[in-house]
Amino acid sequence: MNLEEKFKVLDAGNAPGQEARQQVDDLNDIVRGEKIAGVPVDFSHGDVDAFPPTPGSDAAWKEGFVKGATQAYTEYRGAAEIRNGLADRLGTFTGSPINADSELIITPGTQGALFLAIGATVTNGTKVAVVEPDYFANRKLVKFFGGEVVPIPLQYTGTPSENGPDLNRLESAFNNGTKVFVFSTPNNPTGVVYAASTITKIARLASTHHVTLIVDELYSRMLYAGETYTHLRSCTIQPANIITIMGPSKTESLSGYRLGVGFGTPKLIERMERLQAIVSLRAAGYNQAVLATWFKEPQGWLENRIQQHEAIRDELVAIFRAANLHTTCPQAGSYLFPQLPSLSVNLSTFVRLLRLQANVIVTPGSEFAPRCNDRIRLNFSQDHSAAVAAAERIVKMIEIYKI
């Protein structure tokens, strides 16, 4: 792969906040009907005005700022005092102790943790199992670092007990030399939560075949009513090499601080620190102080936030299903992944038309798997009434452009 090809895989045209790059002026000749009036809604990311950051996060940041140089220039893997607190809380949450000195690194967002984790485990020719659909950066980063993507289909259109990765395909991949498996649970973009039996089998297979596991558990706190979650680190059988990625950017609306963590096998964390030392040195020093609020929110705050999101989820799912658009009801997180019918325009054009004609921004499903070119992803962490109105505009647009 030459340099041009290497960087082409990192295309950011559909990334959150990049809508200015999505030109729409050339669409006027194919627009059908009138523009559909409504408040602009950007479903490509959560709205931190509708769901503001954790109470006290601004004061925590100010405390870090007041500390001055000692907070500005922490160790590359993060301030020891902050890591100690995180290790205790994350160890309790995920079901297994974490050594703050050797098993945890603070990163510039969970995206930073993912970059470091894949950079620490993938080189030219490494076979990497990647779930499809799954977080868009997984596939891109594997290719960027010279790895070979081995796709693992995700079932997400059935019942929760039926949904999950194809474990037979995964075992076959491991038997044929795949050495890294990267995945998210809850899954982004479908909201599927891997069952306990699935997590246990993944751990057992990885241990048997000496496979490194990189698991993104970003939405593991936002579980809806009646759902349960099994952390990979809580399994009795543990692979030798494992990295768990988490952060307070989504559920807690702290994305503006760009904070994430990776924790797991010491030698992999050490590699991640070495890579971080030349990429960004550290997560922003003052911002690290905000992690003091994580898992220490006011009583009832998290439960209330989940209930609010669940109410939006239910109403949007009902809107799309009433329009006969297949939409998996997410078990966790804040994403919907509705399926579109056959349209008179391709997916990329329809996404642009939504922005031009309906004032709605979504992410094309093809970002999450090549075969998902008939789906769109919506982050419904939005103002409730605005999200509902925007979903109704999407349905109207589908009716306009449906074959």
C-alpha positions in Angstrom: 0.0 0.0 0.0 1.5 3.3 -1.0 1.1 6.5 1.0 -1.8 7.8 -1.1 -3.7 4.5 -0.5 -2.7 4.4 3.2 -4.3 7.8 3.9 -7.2 7.3 1.6 -8.6 4.7 4.1 -8.8 7.4 6.7 -11.3 9.5 4.8 -13.0 11.8 7.3 -15.8 13.2 5.0 -18.5 11.5 7.1 -17.0 12.0 10.5 -19.0 13.9 13.1 -18.6 17.7 12.7 -17.4 17.3 9.1 -20.6 18.2 7.4 -19.1 21.3 5.9 -17.1 19.0 3.6 -20.3 17.4 2.3 -21.0 19.6 -0.6 -24.7 19.9 -1.5 -24.8 22.7 -4.1 -24.6 20.2 -6.9 -27.9 18.5 -5.8 -30.4 21.1 -6.9 -31.1 19.4 -10.2 -32.2 16.2 -8.6 -34.2 17.6 -5.6 -37.8 16.4 -5.6 -40.5 18.5 -3.9 -40.1 21.3 -1.5 -37.7 21.7 1.4 -39.1 20.3 4.6 -38.9 23.0 7.3 -37.6 22.1 10.8 -35.0 22.8 13.4 -31.6 21.5 12.3 -30.6 18.2 13.9 -27.2 16.6 13.7 -27.6 12.9 14.3 -23.9 12.3 13.6 -23.1 12.9 17.3 -24.8 13.6 20.6 -26.0 17.0 21.6 -24.2 18.2 24.7 -26.5 21.1 25.0 -29.6 18.8 25.2 -27.6 16.5 27.5 -25.0 18.6 29.3 -21.8 17.3 30.8 -21.6 15.7 34.3 -22.3 18.1 37.1 -19.1 19.4 38.6 -17.0 18.7 35.5 -16.3 22.4 34.9 -15.2 22.8 38.5 -13.0 19.7 38.3 -11.3 21.1 35.2 -10.7 24.4 36.9 -9.0 22.6 39.8 -6.7 21.0 37.3 -6.0 24.3 35.8 -5.2 25.9 39.2 -2.6 23.2 39.9 -0.6 24.5 37.0 2.5 22.8 35.8 2.1 19.6 37.9 -1.2 19.0 36.2 -0.2 20.3 32.7 2.8 18.0 32.4 1.8 14.6 33.8 3.4 11.3 33.0 2.7 10.2 29.5 0.2 7.6 30.7 -1.6 10.2 32.9 -1.3 11.6 36.4 -0.7 8.9 39.0 -3.2 10.2 41.4 -6.0 10.2 38.8 -5.0 6.8 37.5 -5.2 5.4 41.1 -8.7 6.5 41.5 -9.7 5.3 38.0 -8.2 1.9 38.6 -10.2 1.4 41.7 -13.5 2.5 40.1 -13.0 0.8 36.8 -11.8 -2.4 38.4 -15.0 -2.6 40.5 -17.2 -1.8 37.5 -15.6 -4.4 35.1 -15.2 -7.2 37.7 -11.4 -7.5 37.9 -8.7 -5.4 39.7 -6.5 -3.0 37.7 -3.0 -2.1 38.6 -2.9 1.7 38.1 0.9 1.8 37.5 1.2 -0.9 34.8 -2.3 -1.7 33.4 -3.9 1.7 32.7 -3.3 4.7 30.4 -5.3 7.9 30.0 -5.7 8.9 26.4 -7.0 11.8 24.2 -10.5 10.3 24.0 -11.5 6.7 23.3 -10.5 7.3 19.7 -7.0 8.0 20.9 -7.1 4.7 22.9 -8.2 2.8 19.9 -5.5 4.2 17.7 -2.9 3.3 20.3 -4.3 -0.2 20.9 -4.3 -1.1 17.3 -0.9 0.5 16.8 0.4 -1.6 19.6 -0.9 -4.9 18.2 -1.0 -4.6 14.4 1.8 -4.5 11.8 2.1 -5.3 8.1 0.3 -8.5 7.4 -1.4 -9.0 10.8 -4.7 -10.7 10.3 -7.3 -8.8 12.4 -10.9 -10.0 12.9 -13.3 -7.0 12.6 -17.0 -7.2 13.2 -19.3 -5.9 10.5 -21.0 -3.6 11.2 -19.0 -2.0 13.9 -17.3 1.3 14.8 -16.0 2.8 11.5 -12.5 3.5 12.8 -11.8 -0.2 13.5 -11.5 -1.2 9.9 -9.8 2.0 8.8 -7.1 1.8 11.5 -6.3 -1.9 10.8 -5.7 -1.1 7.1 -3.7 2.1 8.0 -1.3 0.0 10.1 -0.9 -2.6 7.4 -3.2 -5.2 8.8 -5.5 -7.5 6.9 -9.2 -7.2 7.8 -11.0 -10.5 8.4 -14.7 -9.6 8.4 -16.9 -11.3 11.1 -20.6 -10.8 10.3 -22.8 -9.5 13.1 -26.4 -10.7 13.4 -28.5 -7.8 14.6 -31.9 -8.2 13.0 -33.2 -10.9 15.3 -34.1 -11.1 19.0 -31.4 -10.2 21.6 -30.8 -13.9 22.2 -30.2 -14.4 18.5 -28.0 -11.4 17.9 -24.2 -11.3 18.1 -21.1 -12.1 16.0 -20.9 -15.2 14.0 -18.8 -17.3 16.4 -18.2 -20.1 13.9 -16.7 -17.5 11.5 -14.6 -16.1 14.4 -13.3 -19.6 15.3 -12.4 -20.3 11.7 -10.6 -17.0 11.5 -8.6 -17.8 14.6 -7.8 -21.3 13.1 -6.5 -19.6 10.0 -4.0 -17.3 11.6 -6.0 -14.3 12.8 -4.1 -12.8 15.8 -6.2 -9.8 16.8 -9.9 -9.3 17.3 -11.3 -5.8 17.7 -15.0 -5.2 18.5 -17.5 -3.1 20.5 -20.1 -4.1 22.9 -22.6 -2.5 23.1 -22.1 -2.5 19.4 -21.8 0.8 17.5 -24.0 1.3 15.4 -26.7 -1.3 16.3 -26.8 -1.2 20.1 -26.5 -4.9 20.3 -25.1 -6.2 23.6 -23.1 -9.4 23.5 -24.6 -12.1 25.6 -22.6 -13.6 28.5 -22.2 -16.9 26.6 -20.8 -15.0 23.6 -18.3 -13.1 25.7 -17.2 -16.3 27.5 -16.7 -18.1 24.2 -14.7 -15.2 22.8 -12.5 -15.2 25.8 -12.0 -19.0 25.6 -11.3 -19.0 21.9 -8.8 -16.1 22.2 -7.0 -17.9 25.0 -6.8 -21.1 23.1 -5.5 -19.5 19.9 -3.3 -16.8 21.6 -5.3 -14.0 20.0 -5.2 -10.4 21.3 -8.6 -8.9 22.2 -9.4 -5.2 21.9 -12.8 -4.5 23.2 -14.6 -1.1 23.1 -17.0 -0.9 26.1 -17.8 2.8 25.7 -21.6 2.5 26.2 -21.5 -0.2 28.9 -23.0 2.2 31.4 -26.0 3.1 29.3 -28.0 -0.1 29.6 -31.7 0.1 29.1 -34.4 -1.5 31.4 -34.0 -5.2 31.8 -30.6 -5.5 30.1 -27.6 -7.2 31.6 -23.9 -6.8 30.6 -20.9 -9.1 30.9 -17.5 -7.4 30.9 -14.8 -9.4 29.1 -12.4 -8.9 32.0 -14.8 -10.6 34.4 -14.6 -14.0 32.6 -12.9 -16.9 34.4 -10.8 -17.6 31.3 -8.6 -14.6 30.4 -6.5 -14.3 27.2 -2.9 -13.3 27.8 -3.3 -10.1 25.8 -6.4 -7.9 26.2 -7.1 -4.2 26.1 -10.4 -2.7 27.3 -11.3 0.8 26.1 -13.7 3.1 27.9 -14.3 6.8 28.4 -16.8 9.3 29.7 -17.3 11.0 26.4 -20.8 9.7 25.5 -23.1 8.7 28.4 -21.7 11.5 30.5 -21.5 14.1 27.6 -17.8 14.8 28.4 -16.7 14.4 24.8 -15.5 18.0 24.6 -12.7 17.2 27.1 -11.4 14.4 24.9 -10.8 11.8 27.6 -10.5 8.0 27.3 -8.7 5.1 29.0 -7.2 1.9 27.9 -6.5 -0.9 30.5 -5.2 -4.4 30.3 -2.0 -6.4 29.7 1.0 -4.4 31.0 3.2 -4.9 27.9 0.5 -3.6 25.6 -0.2 -0.6 27.8 3.6 0.1 27.8 3.5 0.0 24.0 0.5 2.3 23.9 2.4 4.8 26.2 5.4 4.8 23.9 3.2 5.5 20.9 1.3 8.2 22.8 4.6 9.8 23.7 5.3 10.6 20.1 1.7 11.3 18.9 0.3 13.6 21.6 2.7 13.2 24.6 -0.4 12.8 26.9 -4.0 13.4 27.2 -4.5 17.2 27.8 -3.2 17.7 31.4 -5.8 20.0 32.7 -8.6 17.9 31.2 -7.4 14.8 33.0 -8.7 16.3 36.2 -12.3 15.9 34.9 -11.9 12.2 35.3 -12.4 12.7 39.0 -16.1 13.1 38.3 -16.4 9.8 36.4 -18.4 7.1 38.3 -18.9 9.7 41.0 -22.0 11.4 39.6 -24.8 12.6 41.9 -27.2 9.9 43.1 -29.9 9.2 40.5 -28.2 11.2 37.8 -27.2 8.3 35.6 -30.5 6.5 36.0 -32.4 9.7 34.9 -30.1 10.1 31.9 -30.8 6.5 30.8 -34.6 7.0 31.2 -34.5 10.1 29.1 -32.6 8.3 26.3 -34.9 5.3 26.5 -37.9 7.5 26.0 -36.3 9.0 22.8 -35.2 5.6 21.6 -38.7 4.2 22.0 -40.4 7.0 20.1 -37.9 7.0 17.2 -38.1 3.2 16.9 -41.9 3.5 16.7 -41.7 6.1 14.0 -39.4 4.1 11.8 -41.2 0.8 12.3 -44.5 2.5 11.5 -42.9 3.5 8.2 -41.9 -0.2 7.6 -38.2 0.6 8.1 -36.5 -2.3 9.8 -34.9 -0.8 13.0 -33.2 -2.9 15.7 -34.2 -1.6 19.1 -30.8 -1.0 20.8 -30.2 -2.7 24.1 -27.7 0.1 25.1 -26.1 3.2 23.9 -27.7 6.0 21.8 -27.6 4.8 18.2 -30.3 3.6 15.8 -29.5 1.9 12.5 -32.6 1.9 10.3 -32.7 0.2 7.0 -33.8 2.1 3.9 -35.9 0.8 1.1 -34.8 1.0 -2.6 -34.3 4.7 -3.4 -33.9 6.6 -6.7 -30.5 7.9 -5.5 -27.6 6.1 -3.9 -26.9 6.3 -0.1 -24.3 9.0 -0.3 -26.6 11.2 -2.3 -29.5 10.6 -0.1 -27.5 11.5 3.0 -26.5 14.8 1.3 -30.2 15.4 0.3 -31.3 14.9 3.9 -29.0 17.8 4.9 -30.0 20.0 2.0 -33.7 19.4 1.9 -34.6 18.4 5.5 -31.9 20.0 7.7 -31.0 16.6 9.1 -27.4 15.2 9.3 -26.9 11.4 9.5 -24.0 9.0 9.0 -24.2 6.5 6.1 -24.3 2.9 7.1 -21.4 2.1 4.7 -19.1 3.7 7.2 -19.6 0.7 9.5 -19.5 -2.1 6.9 -19.3 -2.1 3.1 -22.5 -4.2 2.9 -24.5 -1.7 5.0 -25.1 0.7 2.0 -28.9 0.7 2.7 -28.7 1.9 6.3 -28.1 5.2 8.1 -26.9 5.7 11.7 -28.5 8.2 14.1 -27.2 9.3 17.5 -30.5 10.0 19.3 -28.8 11.8 22.2 -30.7 14.9 21.2 -33.4 17.2 22.3 -36.4 14.9 22.5 -38.9 16.9 20.5 -36.3 18.0 17.9 -35.2 14.3 17.4 -38.8 13.2 16.9 -39.5 15.9 14.4 -36.2 15.1 12.5 -37.1 11.4 12.4 -40.4 12.3 10.9 -38.6 14.4 8.2 -36.4 11.5 7.4 -39.5 9.3 6.8 -40.9 12.0 4.5 -37.7 12.2 2.6 -37.7 8.4 2.2 -41.2 8.6 0.8 -40.2 11.3 -1.7 -37.2 9.3 -3.0 -38.4 5.8 -2.7 -38.7 3.8 -5.9 
